[in-house]
Amino acid sequence: MKKKSIQVNQLARVEGEGAFTLHLDSAGQAAARLKVFEAPRLFEGFLKGRHFNELPDLTARICVSAR
């Protein structure tokens, strides 16, 4: 049996973006790798100096994904 690979380039329901790769060799050994990439959101700058009571309203829609 020759070496086989399974690769998933995009995963849903992961914070950021994710990929999964599975390698199987001829002896039946498996190696799996999960990579999750989360880009910086850069919203911290406009929160500096604000009162903590303002933060939920200012950040409420930052992490909402488009559906």
Protein Blocks (a to p, Z undefined) as FASTA:
>chain_A
ZZdddddfbdghiehjddddddddfkopacdddddddddeklmmmmgopafklmmmmmmm
mmpccZZ
